[in-house]
């Protein structure tokens, strides 16, 4: 849902790339998906959330989706969930303390698990709902996982 009010200074899926450094001096990119006068929300990874090739007979894989408040105001996160069309091979690990107010500079990790039930590709989406001046804005990332054949038929498991 995109905000319809022209008075909102919210830019959904605005690609405002900025360089930032971590303690290890690695340089990365952040995409700001939500922006108002003083609040910025970034969702990392920047693109698809890609899981390691996983044997359906073994323990699944997980990836962390990081929500990060980069501005100088609180970011109100209403909900985080998997889109309805998402494969049942994906799940959000644990109970999330939602809704929550993400303080400036704070991070909120969301662990997504991938447990394929067959060989083949699985897709889905994780959705983050943010309150923008009383309107709900949905931001999402695509989930991609591959169930692999440990016997090496096809590409095998890595």
Secondary structure as the mmCIF struct_conf table of DSSP 4:
data_model
#
loop_
_struct_conf.conf_type_id
_struct_conf.id
_struct_conf.beg_label_comp_id
_struct_conf.beg_label_asym_id
_struct_conf.beg_label_seq_id
_struct_conf.end_label_comp_id
_struct_conf.end_label_asym_id
_struct_conf.end_label_seq_id
TURN_TY1_P TURN_TY1_P1 UNK A 6 UNK A 7
TURN_TY1_P TURN_TY1_P2 UNK A 12 UNK A 13
STRN STRN1 UNK A 18 UNK A 21
TURN_TY1_P TURN_TY1_P3 UNK A 23 UNK A 24
STRN STRN2 UNK A 27 UNK A 30
STRN STRN3 UNK A 32 UNK A 35
BEND BEND1 UNK A 37 UNK A 38
STRN STRN4 UNK A 40 UNK A 44
BEND BEND2 UNK A 45 UNK A 47
STRN STRN5 UNK A 49 UNK A 50
HELX_LH_PP_P HELX_LH_PP_P1 UNK A 51 UNK A 53
STRN STRN6 UNK A 54 UNK A 55
TURN_TY1_P TURN_TY1_P4 UNK A 56 UNK A 57
BEND BEND3 UNK A 58 UNK A 58
STRN STRN7 UNK A 61 UNK A 69
BEND BEND4 UNK A 71 UNK A 73
STRN STRN8 UNK A 75 UNK A 82
TURN_TY1_P TURN_TY1_P5 UNK A 84 UNK A 85
BEND BEND5 UNK A 86 UNK A 86
TURN_TY1_P TURN_TY1_P6 UNK A 88 UNK A 89
STRN STRN9 UNK A 90 UNK A 92
BEND BEND6 UNK A 94 UNK A 94
BEND BEND7 UNK A 99 UNK A 99
STRN STRN10 UNK A 100 UNK A 102
TURN_TY1_P TURN_TY1_P7 UNK A 104 UNK A 105
STRN STRN11 UNK A 107 UNK A 114
BEND BEND8 UNK A 117 UNK A 119
STRN STRN12 UNK A 120 UNK A 132
TURN_TY1_P TURN_TY1_P8 UNK A 133 UNK A 134
STRN STRN13 UNK A 135 UNK A 148
TURN_TY1_P TURN_TY1_P9 UNK A 150 UNK A 151
BEND BEND9 UNK A 153 UNK A 153
TURN_TY1_P TURN_TY1_P10 UNK A 154 UNK A 155
#
